[in-house]
Amino acid sequence: MRISELSRRSGVPITTIKYYLREGLLHAGRATAPNQAEYDESHVRRLRLVRALVGVRGLSVGAAKEVLGGVYEREGDPHRVLGLVLGATADAADTGDAAGAAESPRMTEVDALMDALGWQVSEGASGKAVVARTLDTLAELGTDYDWKRLVPYGELAARIAAVDLDGIEGISDPLEMAERALVLTVLLEPALMALRRLAQEHQSAARRGAGPEGPDAPDAPEGGVSPSPAP
């Protein structure tokens, strides 16, 4: 296909495609003339992944190039490909946040949580910093929510992670593996959060033996607030 067709198929403007070609994010097509080239499905798929890394994951062009290079270097290793896709950060400040959280007294509690769950994670995993900050916030608010209350959530998260990893097992193509890893994790996270809230509404209704009465229910009042009963 010509570059115009590649642009139409991928949804990426021609000027951006040419920029990606110059920067090495997209491999060159088969030259057919001094200023013309033919492209194939591999270019469409690579552009989709670049769009996801840059547009959704928020990486810089340089960082996306490093991730793509690493994906091919670790071809056939789902664990390392997943780590590359998820470990890439949109901002160097994330590293500073993780370093700051590592000094938090809550990090000891996070380590205790990891031990209780039997998880093997890297020492500098960014998720640990998020959990530590969350525990800090809960303590500042005076709640009695400690790391032990997170164990059931961790067990549920492990089941979700198993489903995620099942989705990339057996894939040999490095681009497809990276694309699937991105879809099953970063791109699905909003849907997982929404499903949790829907499940909470369902559980609440089921325990009260009532139908749906949330703010989105058909007969719910505007704003989701029921009017006060008449005197």
N, C-alpha and C positions, 0 to 999 in steps of 0.2 A: 504494500500500500504506500501511497505518497504521504508526505508529511501533513497535507491537508486532511487526508482521511484519518491519519493517526490522531490528529487534533480532535476531529469529530468523534472518534471512537473513545478517546480517553477523557474528553472534556477539558483538556489542557490547551491553552492558546498556543499558536505556532511560535510566537516570540518566546514564550516560556520553555517550550520544547527545545528550541535552539540554545537557550541559556543553559538548560540541563545538559545538553550535548557538550557544550563548551566546558562546563564544570565537571564533566565525567560522571554525573548521576545517571545518565542514560547512555548506553552503548551505541556506537555508530551503526547506521544502517548500511545496506549493501549499495555501494556506489554504482550508479547507472549513467552518470554524466558528471562533468566537473563540478556542478553545483546542485546535483540531484542525487537522491538515494531512495531505496526501497526499504520499508520497515515491515515487521511481522508481528505476530501475536506476543512474542516475548517483550517487544517494546511497549505494547498496550499494558501488559501486566506489570512491567517495571514502573511505568508511569503511575499506575494505580497505587502502587506501594509508595512511591515518592510522594504522591499527593497525601496519602495517609500519614506519612512520617512528618512532612512539613506542615500540612494544613491542619491535621487532627492532633497529632502528637506534639506539634509546636516546635519541632527541631529546626535549627538553622540548616542551610544547604550543606555546610561543611560537616555538621554532625550527622545529617542523613547520609552523606557520602561514606562516612566512616562506618555507619551501621550496615549499609549495603555491602561494603567491602568485607566486613566481618562475617556477614551472613554467608557469603560464598566461601570464606576461609574455613568456616565451621560447618560446611555442607554435610548433612546426614546426622548432625548432633542436635536433636530437638531441645535438649536442656540448655545448650549454649546459645542457640538461636533465640529461644524464648528470653533468656537473660539479656541478650543484646537488644531485642525489641523493647522489653519492659524497662531495662536499666538505663536506656538513653534518656537524658533529661533535657527539657526545653531551655533551661536556664542554669548557668553555673551557680546561681544562688542556692539551688537545691542542695549542692554539695556542702555549702556553708551551713544550711539548715540541719543537715544530717550530722555535721560535725558538732554543732551546738547541742543537738539532742543527745549526742553520745556522752556529753558531760552532765546531762540531767540525772538526778538521783532516780528518776523514774525508769531509766534504762535498765537498772537492776531488776525492776519489776517486769519489764518487757522480756528480759532474758529468762526470768522465772516462768513467764507465760510460754515462751518458746519451748522450754524444758518440759513443762506440764503437757504440752501438745505433742512433744516428741518430734518437733520440726527441725530440719537441717537447713538453716539459712545463713547467708554470708554475714560477716560481722558488720559490714557497712550497708546492709540492705536498707533502702530508703523507707520502706514500710515500717521498720522498727522505730524510726524517728517520728513518723506520724502517730503511732500508738503511744509513744512516750509523751508527745505534746498533748494528745487527747487525755491521758491520765493526769497530766499537769493541770489542764483546764478543769477537769472534774474535781480535782482536789481543791482548786481555788474557789470553786463554787460551793464547796462544803458538802459534796455528795459522799455517799458511802460506797461509791463504785470503785472497786480496786481491780487489779489484774485478774483475780480469780473469777470475777463476774464475766470476764471476756472469754473464758474457756469454752462455754457452749457455742459462742459465736465462731470461735476458731475452729471448732469441730465441724460446724456447718460450712465454713469457708473451705476446709479441706475437701469436703465432698464436691463443692463447686469446682475447685481446682482440679480434681480428678476428672471431672467431665471435660474441663478445658483441655487437659493434656491428652485425653482420649481423642479429641478432635484433631490433633496434629500428629498422632502416632501413625507411622506407615507412610508419611509423605516424604518423598525423596527429593523433590525439586526445592532448592533453597528459597527461591522467591515465593513459591506457593506456601511453604512452611512459615516464612516470615509474615506473609499476608494473613494467613489463617490465625497466627498467634496474635496479630494486632487486632483482628476482628473479634476473637474470642475473649480478649481482655479489655483493652482500652475502649473499643467501639461499643462493646456490650454493657459497659459499666452503668450508663444511664438507665438502660432497660432493667438491669438487675436491681437498681435502687427503686425503680418504679414498681417492680414486682414485689419487693419487700413491703412497700406501703400498701399495695393492693392486698397482699396476704394479711397484713395487720388489720385492715378493714374487714376482711372475710372472717378472720379469727374472732374479732370483736363481735361481729354480728352473730356468728355461730354460737358463741358462749352465752349470748343473751337471748338466743332463740329468735332473733329478729332479722328482718331483711336489710338490704343496703340502705343506710341512712347517712352516708357521707356527704360532703359538700358537692359531689358530682352526681348524686342520686337524682332520678327524674323529677321527684316532687320536692326536692330540697329548696328552701327559700333562697332568694338572692343573697349572695354573700355567705351562704352556708350557716346562717344563724336563725334558729327557730324563733318565731315571735313569742312574746310573753303571753300567758293565758289571760283572758279577759277577767276582770274582778267579778 
